[in-house]
Amino acid sequence: MSDARIIQVAATLDSANRKKDRSVSLKFTTVKEMTTDEFMTIDSYFQNVGHLLFRENSFTEEEIPKEDVEVDTEKSQSVQIRDALWVLFKAMGHNSKDKELWNAFYREKQQAFKARILNEVHKLEEA
């Protein structure tokens, strides 16, 4: 792995706190002073998603995961789709306080998606 932005630094795990969505907030402190370049690398990751590896000894290149982290793991795929439909609903100029209209819109989009899937199944069955 030749990613020059890998951060591997000796650190102390100071705290771990459970969040309401059951994720965990971790706080680490480096055990050595950081150079400006090292801090710039750390700062370049601000609010990005990635892997965090921690153990008492350093990691070899083979131990560092090569696959990407899935960004939206805190929400299920169905919730992500519902959220995207909500954004579409509002972008179309609908009143976000009109729950009846939202429910009808959501049902309509879900039924259309279901119909497209079943149509594809029928095409495959006929082939």
C-alpha positions as CSV (number, residue, x, y, z in Angstrom):
1,M,0.0,0.0,0.0
2,S,1.6,3.2,-1.1
3,D,-0.9,5.7,0.3
4,A,1.3,8.5,1.7
5,R,-1.6,9.8,3.8
6,I,-1.6,6.8,6.1
7,I,-1.4,7.9,9.7
8,Q,0.5,5.5,12.0
9,V,1.5,7.2,15.2
10,A,2.0,6.0,18.8
11,A,-1.1,7.1,20.7
12,T,-2.9,6.6,24.0
13,L,-6.7,5.8,23.9
14,D,-8.0,8.4,26.3
15,S,-11.8,7.7,26.2
16,A,-14.6,5.9,24.4
17,N,-18.1,7.1,24.7
18,R,-21.3,5.4,23.3
19,K,-23.5,7.7,21.1
20,K,-27.3,7.5,20.9
21,D,-27.1,5.7,17.5
22,R,-24.8,3.1,19.2
23,S,-21.7,4.3,17.4
24,V,-18.7,5.1,19.6
25,S,-16.7,8.4,19.9
26,L,-13.0,7.7,20.4
27,K,-10.4,10.1,21.8
28,F,-6.7,9.5,21.3
29,T,-3.6,11.5,22.2
30,T,-0.3,11.1,20.4
31,V,2.6,10.2,22.7
32,K,5.1,12.4,20.7
33,E,5.0,15.9,19.3
34,M,3.7,16.1,15.7
35,T,5.5,18.0,13.0
36,T,3.5,20.5,10.9
37,D,3.5,18.0,7.9
38,E,2.3,15.2,10.1
39,F,-0.5,17.4,11.5
40,M,-1.4,18.5,7.9
41,T,-1.9,14.9,7.0
42,I,-4.1,14.4,10.0
43,D,-6.0,17.6,9.3
44,S,-6.6,16.5,5.7
45,Y,-8.8,13.7,7.0
46,F,-11.1,16.0,8.9
47,Q,-14.7,14.7,8.7
48,N,-13.7,11.9,6.3
49,V,-14.6,8.2,6.7
50,G,-11.8,5.6,6.8
51,H,-10.3,2.8,8.8
52,L,-8.9,3.3,12.3
53,L,-6.5,0.6,13.5
54,F,-5.2,0.5,17.0
55,R,-3.1,-2.0,19.0
56,E,-0.1,-1.8,21.2
57,N,2.4,-2.4,18.4
58,S,2.7,-1.0,14.9
59,F,1.0,-2.6,11.8
60,T,2.7,-4.1,8.8
61,E,1.5,-3.1,5.3
62,E,-0.2,-6.5,4.9
63,E,-2.4,-5.9,7.9
64,I,-3.8,-2.6,6.7
65,P,-7.2,-3.1,5.0
66,K,-7.1,-2.5,1.2
67,E,-10.9,-2.2,0.7
68,D,-12.7,1.1,1.1
69,V,-15.0,1.9,4.0
70,E,-18.7,2.1,3.2
71,V,-19.6,5.7,3.9
72,D,-23.3,5.3,4.9
73,T,-23.1,2.3,7.2
74,E,-25.1,4.0,10.0
75,K,-28.2,4.0,7.8
76,S,-29.8,1.0,6.2
77,Q,-30.3,1.1,2.4
78,S,-34.0,1.5,2.8
79,V,-33.6,4.5,5.1
80,Q,-31.1,6.0,2.6
81,I,-33.7,5.6,-0.2
82,R,-36.5,7.1,2.0
83,D,-34.2,10.0,2.8
84,A,-33.4,10.6,-0.9
85,L,-37.2,10.5,-1.7
86,W,-37.7,13.1,1.1
87,V,-35.1,15.4,-0.5
88,L,-36.8,14.9,-3.8
89,F,-40.2,15.7,-2.3
90,K,-39.0,18.9,-0.8
91,A,-37.1,19.9,-4.0
92,M,-40.3,19.5,-6.0
93,G,-41.7,22.3,-3.8
94,H,-44.0,20.2,-1.6
95,N,-44.8,21.4,1.9
96,S,-42.7,19.3,4.2
97,K,-45.4,19.7,6.9
98,D,-48.0,18.0,4.8
99,K,-47.7,14.4,6.0
100,E,-50.6,13.1,4.0
101,L,-49.1,14.4,0.8
102,W,-45.7,13.0,1.8
103,N,-47.1,9.5,2.6
104,A,-49.0,9.5,-0.8
105,F,-45.8,10.6,-2.6
106,Y,-43.7,7.9,-0.8
107,R,-46.2,5.2,-1.5
108,E,-46.4,6.2,-5.2
109,K,-42.6,6.1,-5.6
110,Q,-42.3,2.8,-3.7
111,Q,-45.0,1.2,-5.9
112,A,-43.3,2.5,-9.1
113,F,-40.0,1.0,-7.9
114,K,-41.7,-2.3,-7.0
115,A,-43.4,-2.4,-10.5
116,R,-40.1,-1.8,-12.3
117,I,-38.5,-4.7,-10.4
118,L,-41.3,-7.1,-11.0
119,N,-41.4,-6.0,-14.7
120,E,-37.7,-7.0,-14.9
121,V,-38.5,-10.3,-13.3
122,H,-41.2,-11.0,-15.8
123,K,-38.9,-10.2,-18.7
124,L,-36.3,-12.6,-17.3
125,E,-38.9,-15.3,-16.8
126,E,-40.1,-14.9,-20.4
127,A,-36.6,-15.2,-21.9
